[in-house]
């Protein structure tokens, strides 16, 4: 599953999978005290991903004004769609529609999708008052449109990070309903056993009382059991580090090698590339 990348040296494959049940932790969540049920994922209601958008959102996305101000503009009769004045609240427009505001055509931004192989010591934020380096500095020349990171990677975590100005797709990729898969290459401070990987698969209690479990865990034997590949779909903050802390391990190095089907192939650390049309279609359909 997840092996060493080129910069770590070598291509080592996991030697065994710890997905089977066994003695020790069994199939119960790993926690101190009584057993607890998994909590339902938190998040907004399932979003809609239709090509049609509300007229006020269309105007706001073009950077003209806020949605509330756009509602006022629509009510006053200065917005036209395909030559017809629209005053209806909630009216929806398609990408092919011509929208005019006070006689001028509203130009919408081109959708951009940029994949970064994030290095260490960059924080995932738009700007930082402390003057630390941000991931936006790495992709500032990727396009003229303003793009935003989808999800987060903490300062010391490396690997795949997607940027886009496509709000609907970003919401889909971060919504718990869609269970977007991520794969991490994890290096630990000491050897790990099958008993502990079974705990990760059946569920561990995090420091905030929430429960989370991995979808797959593979130990890389060639590394003296100090490295593992972990697949999961949880989007909780620092979830991989916190899962290992819950079973007594410290993560010394963490690299996201796969995100929503996207990989780091031919993408060196610190570099970015635009997604292909095929990759964008795959994300939208996934």
HUTA-V28568 format. One record per backbone hydrogen bond with DSSP energy under -0.5 kcal/mol. CO is the residue of the C=O (numbers start at 0). NH is the residue of the N-H. If there is no record, write none. Layout:
co=CO nh=NH
co=CO nh=NH
This chain:
co=0 nh=2
co=4 nh=7
co=4 nh=8
co=15 nh=218
co=22 nh=24
co=24 nh=27
co=28 nh=30
co=29 nh=204
co=52 nh=92
co=53 nh=57
co=54 nh=58
co=55 nh=59
co=56 nh=60
co=57 nh=61
co=58 nh=63
co=59 nh=62
co=65 nh=69
co=66 nh=70
co=67 nh=71
co=68 nh=72
co=69 nh=73
co=70 nh=74
co=71 nh=75
co=72 nh=77
co=73 nh=76
co=77 nh=101
co=78 nh=85
co=79 nh=99
co=80 nh=83
co=83 nh=80
co=84 nh=86
co=87 nh=90
co=90 nh=54
co=92 nh=52
co=93 nh=96
co=96 nh=98
co=97 nh=81
co=98 nh=105
co=99 nh=79
co=99 nh=101
co=100 nh=103
co=103 nh=100
co=104 nh=106
co=105 nh=107
co=111 nh=164
co=112 nh=274
co=113 nh=115
co=113 nh=162
co=114 nh=272
co=115 nh=117
co=115 nh=160
co=116 nh=269
co=117 nh=158
co=122 nh=124
co=122 nh=134
co=124 nh=135
co=127 nh=130
co=132 nh=122
co=133 nh=136
co=133 nh=137
co=134 nh=137
co=134 nh=138
co=138 nh=141
co=144 nh=146
co=147 nh=163
co=148 nh=150
co=152 nh=123
co=153 nh=156
co=154 nh=120
co=154 nh=121
co=155 nh=253
co=157 nh=255
co=158 nh=117
co=160 nh=115
co=161 nh=149
co=162 nh=113
co=163 nh=147
co=164 nh=166
co=165 nh=169
co=166 nh=170
co=167 nh=171
co=168 nh=172
co=169 nh=173
co=170 nh=174
co=171 nh=174
co=174 nh=177
co=175 nh=178
co=180 nh=259
co=181 nh=231
co=182 nh=256
co=182 nh=257
co=183 nh=185
co=183 nh=229
co=184 nh=254
co=185 nh=227
co=186 nh=251
co=186 nh=252
co=192 nh=196
co=193 nh=197
co=194 nh=198
co=195 nh=199
co=196 nh=200
co=197 nh=201
co=198 nh=202
co=199 nh=213
co=202 nh=29
co=203 nh=205
co=203 nh=211
co=205 nh=208
co=209 nh=205
co=211 nh=203
co=215 nh=230
co=216 nh=17
co=217 nh=228
co=218 nh=14
co=218 nh=15
co=218 nh=220
co=219 nh=222
co=219 nh=224
co=220 nh=223
co=222 nh=225
co=224 nh=191
co=225 nh=187
co=226 nh=219
co=227 nh=185
co=228 nh=217
co=229 nh=183
co=230 nh=214
co=230 nh=215
co=231 nh=181
co=235 nh=238
co=237 nh=241
co=238 nh=242
co=239 nh=243
co=240 nh=244
co=241 nh=245
co=242 nh=246
co=243 nh=246
co=243 nh=248
co=244 nh=247
co=249 nh=188
co=249 nh=251
co=252 nh=186
co=253 nh=157
co=254 nh=184
co=254 nh=256
co=255 nh=159
co=256 nh=263
co=257 nh=182
co=258 nh=261
co=261 nh=258
co=263 nh=266
co=267 nh=270
co=270 nh=116
co=272 nh=114
co=275 nh=279
co=276 nh=280
co=277 nh=281
co=278 nh=282
co=279 nh=283
co=280 nh=284
co=281 nh=285
